[in-house]
Amino acid sequence: MNGKQTLSLAGRSIRTESPAFIMGIVNATPDSFWKGSRGGSGEAFRLIGEGADILDIGGESSRPGSAYVDAEEEIRRIVPVIEAVRRYSDCPISVDTRKYAVMKAAYEAGADILNDISALEDDPELGKFAASVKIPVILMHKRGNPDIMQRNTEYVNVFDEVDAYLRARITFAGECGISDDKIIIDPGIGFGKELPANVELIRRCGSLCGGKFPVLMALSRKKCVGEMTGRDIPDRLYGTLAADIFSILAGAGIIRVHDVAAASDSLKVMKYFT
């Protein structure tokens, strides 16, 4: 998806002249794996100022080993952030949740996009709700819940297996009433996958589901970047930038990042060569 990008929201479309949209991560949680992403409205406004095209606000960590958070606590964490952003900005807001009650509250507060790491599997009402309000949905591949997902990382052919799963979830989304132009796919880097599988999916991300849907890549400071560089989480920025650029060259249209300013500068340079 190199070049100018567009994304259809419920009542408007957004556009970027960059090679990809930049989605800035705001973790309204006490336990997300990178403490630099934790925060509330202040963090959200900082990322908007750095050039985020979209904010992704989450109230439940999905790092390996993390546990579920109940809907009431998730709503308590994220809705005030959304409301604060909406008082001053129309920046599109994605919500990282797998619960209908959370997404409904977030939508009513002003959110625009559902980012569901369960690809509409965890809550049977979530897909129907997304369809009813015509919001885009990000469908991600993972194996099991975050607390156990790294216990099952063997694949015969990781690309084919992830591709088949995402195609099945796209079919399910369609059965819920979600139109194809509202679907974004995410291969779930690091979710039930080891380094060789992650590298294969980064390399071929643009070919997933026949290249018919926008691809979101969430690589920021992840374990696979650490394995490639030998760096701990605080020192993985440069590796992240390289991985993000390669994923865009491979076909990604959205990169989900902690470090928006650095990503923005990288894409400004990249635009001259793509």
Disulfide bonds with the S-S distance in Angstrom:
none
